[in-house]
Amino acid sequence: MSYVIPIVAVCPMRLQPSHRSEMVNQLLMGEPAVILETDADFLKVQSMYDRYEGWCQKSQLAVLEELPSHHEASGLSKDHHGIVMVDDTPVYISAGTPLQFLLDHSWGGFTFRYDGSVWDTRNAVFDETTILDLTNLYLNTPYLWGGRSVAGIDCSGFSQQVYRFFGKPLPRDAYQQAALGESVGFLQETRCGDLAFFDNAEGKITHVGILLSPDKIIHASGQVRIDPIDNMGIIHSKTGMRTHSLRIIRRYT
């Protein structure tokens, strides 16, 4: 079995081995993945963090024949945009980038060095102050289908990345996240950090956001934004229009 780690800040994972194909996810720099298939210019890989599969450009990856024992990350970049030296070239990385391969290491013919702030997920306290601090790292980040970084992020990528800071792994897609945790019956019973899920006209869960209070939610829709919420769903803070219909609320303890 062979592995890869991205040597770029954000590596697109595509549905098919083509630059024209839909981006379904991203690997962040240093995030290990397993090689599943090969193509001329692409590798099909499976992320070791959330098991998502997609095609990545070969030139954006370093290939490893084995992973060291410390490949599970507990340290993440806390800076909104930190710097990793790849050989002698600075690369700007996103908040939430796992650092297990980047703290002065050499892999796949490349050397990596990161000197920024390190967030230890093992010591993170899941409380209102910390949740507000971490969600604000992404505030006004543009919406990007398949995105997981401060340069562009989608709704479930946002919830996944914020929860990662607390050592709480979530699946990649909103409907998968909605299948976990315990149900919270009413908005009035929610706590800061609970996840609210929203469905479309067919009843399919298509959106997720992080509750900051029983009447306020932060979510990625156009950009990462804070909007009012009531028992019916989300209300756009500028237009007053109802944008998403509330389906369920989940708590992850």
C-alpha positions in Angstrom: 0.0 0.0 0.0 1.3 3.5 -0.9 0.3 6.8 0.5 0.4 10.5 -0.5 0.6 13.8 1.3 -0.2 17.1 -0.5 2.8 19.5 -1.0 0.4 22.4 -1.8 -1.8 24.3 0.6 -5.0 22.9 -0.8 -5.2 19.9 -3.1 -8.5 19.5 -5.0 -10.1 16.0 -5.0 -12.2 15.6 -8.2 -14.9 13.2 -9.2 -13.1 12.1 -12.3 -9.4 12.4 -13.4 -9.8 15.7 -15.2 -9.3 19.3 -14.4 -12.8 19.9 -15.8 -14.4 17.5 -13.3 -16.4 18.5 -10.2 -14.3 19.1 -7.0 -15.9 16.9 -4.4 -13.4 17.5 -1.5 -10.0 18.9 -0.7 -6.9 17.5 1.0 -5.0 20.1 3.1 -1.2 20.2 3.0 0.3 17.2 4.9 -3.1 15.4 5.1 -2.3 11.7 4.3 -4.3 9.6 1.9 -4.1 6.1 0.5 -3.6 5.6 -3.2 -6.4 3.6 -4.8 -5.9 3.9 -8.6 -3.5 5.6 -11.0 -4.1 7.6 -14.2 -1.8 9.5 -16.5 -1.7 12.7 -14.5 -4.0 11.9 -11.5 -4.1 9.5 -8.5 -7.4 8.3 -7.0 -6.9 8.5 -3.3 -8.9 8.0 -0.1 -8.4 10.6 2.7 -7.3 8.9 5.9 -9.2 11.5 7.9 -12.7 11.2 6.6 -12.4 8.3 4.1 -13.6 10.5 1.2 -12.4 9.4 -2.3 -11.4 11.5 -5.2 -8.8 12.1 -8.0 -5.9 14.4 -7.2 -3.2 15.8 -9.5 0.0 13.8 -9.2 2.3 16.9 -9.2 0.5 18.2 -6.1 1.4 15.1 -4.0 4.4 13.5 -2.4 4.3 9.7 -2.5 5.3 7.7 0.6 5.7 3.9 0.7 4.9 3.9 4.4 3.5 6.2 7.1 5.3 6.9 10.4 3.6 5.9 13.6 2.6 9.5 14.4 0.5 10.0 11.3 -2.6 10.8 13.4 -2.7 14.6 13.9 -3.3 16.2 17.2 -1.7 19.6 16.3 -3.4 21.9 13.8 -2.4 25.3 12.4 -4.3 28.0 14.4 -3.1 31.0 12.3 -5.6 32.2 9.7 -2.9 31.8 7.1 0.4 30.3 8.4 3.5 29.6 6.4 5.2 26.3 5.8 8.6 26.2 4.1 8.6 23.4 1.5 12.3 23.0 0.7 13.1 26.7 0.4 9.7 27.9 -0.8 7.1 29.5 1.5 3.6 28.1 1.1 0.6 29.8 2.9 -1.6 27.2 4.6 -5.1 27.5 6.0 -6.1 27.4 9.6 -7.0 23.9 10.5 -4.2 22.3 8.5 -2.8 19.2 10.3 0.8 19.5 11.2 2.0 16.0 11.9 4.1 16.0 8.7 5.0 19.6 8.6 6.9 20.3 11.9 10.5 20.1 10.5 10.2 16.8 8.6 11.4 15.3 5.3 9.0 13.1 3.3 8.7 12.0 -0.3 11.8 13.9 -1.3 10.6 17.2 0.2 11.5 19.0 3.4 8.8 20.8 5.5 9.2 23.3 8.3 6.4 25.2 10.1 7.1 27.8 12.8 3.6 29.2 13.4 1.2 28.6 16.3 0.1 25.0 17.0 -3.4 24.2 18.3 -3.4 21.0 20.4 -6.7 19.3 19.9 -6.1 17.1 23.0 -6.3 20.1 25.3 -9.2 21.9 23.5 -12.2 22.8 25.7 -15.6 22.7 23.9 -17.1 25.8 25.4 -18.8 28.9 24.0 -15.7 31.2 24.1 -13.5 28.7 22.2 -16.3 27.9 19.7 -16.8 31.6 18.9 -13.0 32.1 18.5 -12.6 29.2 16.1 -15.7 29.8 14.0 -14.6 33.5 13.6 -11.5 32.2 11.9 -13.7 31.3 8.9 -16.1 34.3 9.1 -16.7 35.8 5.6 -14.8 32.9 3.9 -16.4 32.5 0.4 -18.6 29.5 -0.2 -16.9 26.8 -2.3 -18.4 23.4 -3.1 -16.0 20.8 -1.8 -13.9 23.4 0.1 -12.3 23.0 3.5 -10.0 26.0 3.9 -10.2 29.7 4.7 -9.8 30.4 1.0 -13.2 28.7 0.3 -15.4 26.3 2.2 -18.7 24.6 2.0 -21.3 24.0 4.8 -20.2 20.5 5.9 -16.6 21.3 5.4 -17.0 24.2 7.8 -18.6 22.1 10.5 -16.1 19.3 10.0 -13.1 21.7 10.3 -14.4 23.5 13.4 -15.1 20.2 15.2 -11.6 19.0 14.2 -10.1 21.6 16.4 -11.7 19.8 19.3 -10.6 16.4 18.3 -14.1 15.5 17.2 -13.9 13.8 13.7 -17.0 14.2 11.6 -17.8 12.7 8.2 -17.5 14.9 5.2 -21.1 15.4 4.0 -24.0 17.0 5.9 -26.3 14.0 5.6 -23.6 11.8 7.1 -23.0 14.2 10.0 -26.8 14.3 10.7 -26.8 10.5 11.3 -24.5 10.9 14.3 -24.8 12.4 17.7 -27.9 12.7 19.9 -31.0 14.6 18.9 -32.0 17.9 20.5 -35.7 18.4 20.4 -36.1 22.1 20.5 -34.0 25.2 19.7 -34.6 26.5 23.2 -32.7 23.4 24.5 -29.6 23.9 22.3 -26.1 24.8 23.3 -23.5 26.7 21.5 -21.8 24.3 19.2 -24.8 22.0 18.4 -25.3 21.4 14.7 -28.5 22.2 12.9 -29.4 20.4 9.7 -31.7 21.6 6.9 -33.5 19.8 4.1 -34.8 20.5 0.6 -38.3 20.0 -0.8 -37.6 16.3 -1.3 -36.7 15.9 2.4 -33.0 15.4 1.7 -30.5 17.0 4.1 -28.5 19.5 2.1 -27.2 22.0 4.6 -25.6 22.2 8.1 -24.6 25.1 10.4 -23.2 25.6 13.9 -25.6 27.1 16.5 -24.1 29.9 18.5 -27.3 30.4 20.5 -30.9 29.3 20.3 -31.6 32.2 17.9 -28.3 32.6 16.0 -26.3 30.3 13.6 -23.1 30.5 11.7 -23.0 28.7 8.4 -21.5 28.7 4.9 -24.1 30.1 2.4 -22.6 32.5 -0.1 -19.9 33.0 2.5 -19.5 32.0 6.1 -22.1 34.2 7.8 -24.1 34.6 11.0 -27.9 34.6 10.6 -31.0 34.4 12.8 -32.7 31.1 13.2 -36.1 30.1 14.5 -38.1 26.8 14.6 -38.8 27.0 10.9 -35.2 27.6 9.8 -32.7 30.3 8.8 -33.6 33.9 8.0 -31.1 35.9 6.0 -30.0 38.8 8.2 -29.9 41.3 5.3 -32.9 40.4 3.2 -35.2 38.9 5.8 -35.9 36.0 3.5 -36.1 32.4 4.8 -33.3 30.5 3.1 -33.2 27.1 4.8 -35.8 24.8 6.4 -34.8 23.3 9.7 -34.9 19.5 9.9 -33.0 18.3 13.0 -30.5 19.4 15.6 -27.6 17.1 16.8 -25.3 17.3 19.7 -21.9 15.5 19.8 -20.6 14.7 23.3 
